[in-house]
Amino acid sequence: MKVYSFYKYADIATLLKTKHTHIGAAVYNILAQNALKVFVKEFSFTSAIDIVPIDDIPKSGYAHTAILARNLRTKYLLPYYGAMRAQNDISYSAKPLQYRRNNPRDFMKYRKRNENVILVDDIITTGTTINEAKNEIVKSGAKPLFALTLADASDL
């Protein structure tokens, strides 16, 4: 599945690390406005597409991926909150690919709402989280179109 990222991780790492701080919600909202809202303006959609934020569990008072999904909202792009949440509390931060493969996110069963889905996450590193989410969507009978992330850290 194609993943579109708007920044290199190294270019905005300091901003992304505010994720679970008191200023994180504001920082993520500004990043989303400058990348995701601009991205959406370039497309014309004519049917409902679910925007699925990955693991949008509120921490520190907000869910960073929910902020990203909200900034994608249009007449046809509809955030689907709480649809792709991990059933465990494993942190992948700074963990190698093998650790991620050995400890899957174990997403809850995805309940199809619309035929087409766009996944949203803040960072792509190895792609394991997005692939696991994509597989849950496919099992439901929905079609994952692509994924959007703020930053690409795959070259680190």
N, C-alpha and C positions, 0 to 999 in steps of 0.2 A: 504494500500500500504506500502511496506517495505521501510524504510528510513535508509540509512547507513550514520553514522557520524564517523568522524575520530578522534575527540578530545572531551573531556569533556569541557563544557563551562568554568568551573572554572580554568582549566589548561591553557587556552589561552585568557581569558577575556581581559586582558590588550592589547593584540595584536588586538583582534576584535574591541576594542573601538577606534582604529585608523582609522576606516572605512571612516570617512569624514574629515580626516586631510591631510596635505600635504605629509605625509609618508604612508598613508593608501594603496595606489595602490601597492607600493613596498612590504609592509607587506603581503597583500592579495596574491600577486603573489608568494611570498616565501612559504606561507602556502599551496597554491594550488600545487606548485611544489613538496612539501614534502608529500602531501597526495593524491591528485587527479591523478597526473601523475603516481605515483606508483600504484594506484588502477587500472588504465587503462591497465597497462602492464600485469596484471594478467589475462586478458580476451582476447578471440579471437572472433571478430565480423566478419560476412560475408555479412551483408547487412546494408544499411544506417539506422542510428538511430539519431534522432534529440536530441541534448542537449539543453534544454530550461532553460535559466537562469530566475529565478523569479524576476520580477520587476527590470529589468536591465536599469533603468533610470539613466543617469549620474548625479552625485552630487559631488561637489568638484572636477570636472574635469574628473571623471571616474565613471564607474558602477562596483561595487564590484562583483556582480554575473556574469557579463560579463567576468571578469578576471578569475573566476572559470571555466566558460564554455570554454574559450579559452585554458585553461590548460588540458582540456579533449579531445581536438581535435585530431583525428586520421583520417586514410583513410575513416573509416565508421562512426565515431562519429562526427557529424556535428553540431556545434553551430548554433542555430536558434535565433538570436538576435531580440529583440523587439516583440517577439511572445507572451509574458505573462506579460503584464504591467497593473498595477492597474489604474483604471480610477478616483481614488480619491487620496488625499494626506494624508490619515490617517496614523499616526505613531502608531505602536504596541509596541514600546519600553517600557518595564516595565509595560505593561498593563495586567490586569488579563484576564483569559479565557472568562468570560462573556462579557467583553468589546469587545474582538475580535469577538465573535459570534454576538454581536449586531451591529458591524461595519465592515461588510465584505469588502474585498479589491476591489470587483467589477472589476474583471479582464475583459479586452476587450475580445471579441469573439476570440477564438483560431482558426487559419486557419491551418488545417492539411497539412503538407508537406510530411512527411514520416509516415509509419504505426506505428513505435515504437518511444517512447519518454522516455528520462530520464530527470527528473526535477533536478535543481540545486539551492540551496540557501545557505546562510552562516550559519544560525542558525535555529535549530528547538526548539521551546519552547512548544507550545501546539499542533502544527500540523494543526491549522486552515488554515494558508496560503497555505501549501502544499496540503491539502485536497481541498481547493477551486480551486487551479490551476489544480489538478488532475481532478476534475469534469468538468472543461472547456475542457480539452483534451479529455475526454471520450465523451462529447457532440459532438465533432468534428468528431468522428469516429476513432480517433487514440487510441493507446494502451499505457498507462503509465506503463513502466516496473518497475521502482523504483525511489526513490529520493536520492540525495547525498547532504549532508551538511557538512560543516567544523566542526561544533560543536553542541553538544546536550546539551540544557539547560532545558530539560523537567523535571529534578529532582530538579529544583530550586524553 
